[in-house]
Amino acid sequence: MEELREKDYRRAFLGEAINDMLAGDLESAKMVLREYINGTVGFIKAGKALRRSPKSLMRMLSANGNPQARNLLELVAYLQKVEGTTAEVRLAERAA
């Protein structure tokens, strides 16, 4: 968690969650987002900002959670805003 105090590490960590989502690895994405929130803004502040209960966010990102895309995207948008960054998607050819 101490690593999340460093801005570049936090941004890379958030980027990892987004990349995991785009790759279809929702389980890893949820785990990374949970750790990111715990180490940065916290579930109480995130819940207030998103007008959801902190427990609802925790359940959404739990191993058994099944979040809707809208909820995940709203959460990621909020975290980017807090972080002062914007994720960019670049499409590239796959290596053969």
Secondary structure, DSSP 8 states (H G I E B T S, - for coil): -GGGGSHHHHHHHHHHHHHHHHTT-HHHHHHHHHHHHHHTT-HHHHHHHHTS-HHHHHHHTSTT----HHHHHHHHHHHHHHHT------------
